[in-house]
Amino acid sequence: MKKISLYTLLILLTLTSCHSKPKKADLSEKDSFKIEDQIVDETTYQTLANEKDAQSLKEDVKPLVEASKKTVEVSDRVLFDYDSFSVENDESKNTLEMQVKWLKSNPEIKITIEGHCDERGTREYNIALGEKRANSVKNFFERNGINTDRIQIISFGKEKPASFGGSEESQKKNRRAVIVQM
């Protein structure tokens, strides 16, 4: 079956659901014929055929419509341990694997990976650590078949915290790489 864009699908469904039902035609024997005990003319027969095609199309695209109604949450961030740029923990891998699937299904999308740090350390140290974090995510994508021409990286160090405060929970939210669609 051909791939149908969601927009095309909605147009087709709208057109087919607005189509009127055929009516019995009062025609002479010569201009009409019998289908399932109904007398119809050529135009009405074509309408019946089109409605059957439309119904068949509706049945074919029904799973696509249902699938388009489902929302898939793909996290846009990976969290890191203190002073680390490793993406080897299970939670990070799961998040990045979902991102890989999404990127593979949307090959036209380009992304920026932002590296972030908590407030501890110097500005220079955190800029370097943020860059390492962004690069580790980029390398994960590359190992999993994503073309790196689609990926840019940037490090914000500790300049754009996601959470304020000195608690460990707040610090943990700031040690992250964020994937942003360009």
Contacts in CASP RR format, 6 or more apart in sequence:
PFRMAT RR
TARGET T0000
AUTHOR 0000-0000-0000
METHOD contacts of the structure
MODEL  1
MKKISLYTLLILLTLTSCHSKPKKADLSEKDSFKIEDQIVDETTYQTLAN
EKDAQSLKEDVKPLVEASKKTVEVSDRVLFDYDSFSVENDESKNTLEMQV
KWLKSNPEIKITIEGHCDERGTREYNIALGEKRANSVKNFFERNGINTDR
IQIISFGKEKPASFGGSEESQKKNRRAVIVQM
1 60 0 8 1.000
4 12 0 8 1.000
4 61 0 8 1.000
4 64 0 8 1.000
6 64 0 8 1.000
6 68 0 8 1.000
9 61 0 8 1.000
9 64 0 8 1.000
9 65 0 8 1.000
9 68 0 8 1.000
12 54 0 8 1.000
12 57 0 8 1.000
12 61 0 8 1.000
13 58 0 8 1.000
13 61 0 8 1.000
13 65 0 8 1.000
15 54 0 8 1.000
16 51 0 8 1.000
16 54 0 8 1.000
16 55 0 8 1.000
16 57 0 8 1.000
16 58 0 8 1.000
19 47 0 8 1.000
19 50 0 8 1.000
19 51 0 8 1.000
19 54 0 8 1.000
21 51 0 8 1.000
22 40 0 8 1.000
22 44 0 8 1.000
22 47 0 8 1.000
22 48 0 8 1.000
22 51 0 8 1.000
23 44 0 8 1.000
24 38 0 8 1.000
24 39 0 8 1.000
24 40 0 8 1.000
25 32 0 8 1.000
25 39 0 8 1.000
25 40 0 8 1.000
25 41 0 8 1.000
25 44 0 8 1.000
27 39 0 8 1.000
27 41 0 8 1.000
31 41 0 8 1.000
31 42 0 8 1.000
32 39 0 8 1.000
32 40 0 8 1.000
32 41 0 8 1.000
33 39 0 8 1.000
33 40 0 8 1.000
33 45 0 8 1.000
35 45 0 8 1.000
35 48 0 8 1.000
40 48 0 8 1.000
72 102 0 8 1.000
74 98 0 8 1.000
74 99 0 8 1.000
74 102 0 8 1.000
75 95 0 8 1.000
75 98 0 8 1.000
75 99 0 8 1.000
76 178 0 8 1.000
76 179 0 8 1.000
76 180 0 8 1.000
77 95 0 8 1.000
77 176 0 8 1.000
77 177 0 8 1.000
77 178 0 8 1.000
77 179 0 8 1.000
78 87 0 8 1.000
78 92 0 8 1.000
78 95 0 8 1.000
78 96 0 8 1.000
78 133 0 8 1.000
78 137 0 8 1.000
78 176 0 8 1.000
78 177 0 8 1.000
79 91 0 8 1.000
79 92 0 8 1.000
79 172 0 8 1.000
79 173 0 8 1.000
79 175 0 8 1.000
79 176 0 8 1.000
80 86 0 8 1.000
80 87 0 8 1.000
80 92 0 8 1.000
80 133 0 8 1.000
80 175 0 8 1.000
80 176 0 8 1.000
80 177 0 8 1.000
81 89 0 8 1.000
81 175 0 8 1.000
82 118 0 8 1.000
82 120 0 8 1.000
82 171 0 8 1.000
82 175 0 8 1.000
83 129 0 8 1.000
84 175 0 8 1.000
85 129 0 8 1.000
85 130 0 8 1.000
85 132 0 8 1.000
85 133 0 8 1.000
85 135 0 8 1.000
85 136 0 8 1.000
86 136 0 8 1.000
87 93 0 8 1.000
87 96 0 8 1.000
87 136 0 8 1.000
87 137 0 8 1.000
87 140 0 8 1.000
96 137 0 8 1.000
96 140 0 8 1.000
96 141 0 8 1.000
96 144 0 8 1.000
97 144 0 8 1.000
99 141 0 8 1.000
99 179 0 8 1.000
100 140 0 8 1.000
100 141 0 8 1.000
100 144 0 8 1.000
100 145 0 8 1.000
100 146 0 8 1.000
103 109 0 8 1.000
103 111 0 8 1.000
103 141 0 8 1.000
103 146 0 8 1.000
103 150 0 8 1.000
104 145 0 8 1.000
104 146 0 8 1.000
107 150 0 8 1.000
109 150 0 8 1.000
109 181 0 8 1.000
109 182 0 8 1.000
110 150 0 8 1.000
110 151 0 8 1.000
110 152 0 8 1.000
110 181 0 8 1.000
110 182 0 8 1.000
111 150 0 8 1.000
111 151 0 8 1.000
111 152 0 8 1.000
111 179 0 8 1.000
111 180 0 8 1.000
111 181 0 8 1.000
111 182 0 8 1.000
112 151 0 8 1.000
112 152 0 8 1.000
112 153 0 8 1.000
112 154 0 8 1.000
112 179 0 8 1.000
112 180 0 8 1.000
112 182 0 8 1.000
113 134 0 8 1.000
113 137 0 8 1.000
113 138 0 8 1.000
113 151 0 8 1.000
113 152 0 8 1.000
113 153 0 8 1.000
113 154 0 8 1.000
113 177 0 8 1.000
113 178 0 8 1.000
113 179 0 8 1.000
113 180 0 8 1.000
114 134 0 8 1.000
114 153 0 8 1.000
114 154 0 8 1.000
114 155 0 8 1.000
114 156 0 8 1.000
114 160 0 8 1.000
114 177 0 8 1.000
114 178 0 8 1.000
114 179 0 8 1.000
114 180 0 8 1.000
115 130 0 8 1.000
115 131 0 8 1.000
115 133 0 8 1.000
115 134 0 8 1.000
115 153 0 8 1.000
115 154 0 8 1.000
115 155 0 8 1.000
115 156 0 8 1.000
115 157 0 8 1.000
115 176 0 8 1.000
115 177 0 8 1.000
115 178 0 8 1.000
116 130 0 8 1.000
116 133 0 8 1.000
116 155 0 8 1.000
116 156 0 8 1.000
116 157 0 8 1.000
116 158 0 8 1.000
116 160 0 8 1.000
116 161 0 8 1.000
116 162 0 8 1.000
116 174 0 8 1.000
116 175 0 8 1.000
116 176 0 8 1.000
116 177 0 8 1.000
116 178 0 8 1.000
117 126 0 8 1.000
117 129 0 8 1.000
117 130 0 8 1.000
117 133 0 8 1.000
117 157 0 8 1.000
117 158 0 8 1.000
117 174 0 8 1.000
117 175 0 8 1.000
118 158 0 8 1.000
118 161 0 8 1.000
118 171 0 8 1.000
118 172 0 8 1.000
118 174 0 8 1.000
118 175 0 8 1.000
119 158 0 8 1.000
119 161 0 8 1.000
119 166 0 8 1.000
119 171 0 8 1.000
119 174 0 8 1.000
120 158 0 8 1.000
120 171 0 8 1.000
121 158 0 8 1.000
123 157 0 8 1.000
123 158 0 8 1.000
123 159 0 8 1.000
126 157 0 8 1.000
126 158 0 8 1.000
127 155 0 8 1.000
127 156 0 8 1.000
127 157 0 8 1.000
128 155 0 8 1.000
129 155 0 8 1.000
129 157 0 8 1.000
130 155 0 8 1.000
130 156 0 8 1.000
130 157 0 8 1.000
130 177 0 8 1.000
131 153 0 8 1.000
131 155 0 8 1.000
133 155 0 8 1.000
133 175 0 8 1.000
133 176 0 8 1.000
133 177 0 8 1.000
134 153 0 8 1.000
134 154 0 8 1.000
134 155 0 8 1.000
134 177 0 8 1.000
135 153 0 8 1.000
136 177 0 8 1.000
137 177 0 8 1.000
137 179 0 8 1.000
138 148 0 8 1.000
138 151 0 8 1.000
138 153 0 8 1.000
141 148 0 8 1.000
141 151 0 8 1.000
142 148 0 8 1.000
152 182 0 8 1.000
158 174 0 8 1.000
161 174 0 8 1.000
162 173 0 8 1.000
162 174 0 8 1.000
162 176 0 8 1.000
163 169 0 8 1.000
163 170 0 8 1.000
163 171 0 8 1.000
163 173 0 8 1.000
163 174 0 8 1.000
164 170 0 8 1.000
165 171 0 8 1.000
END
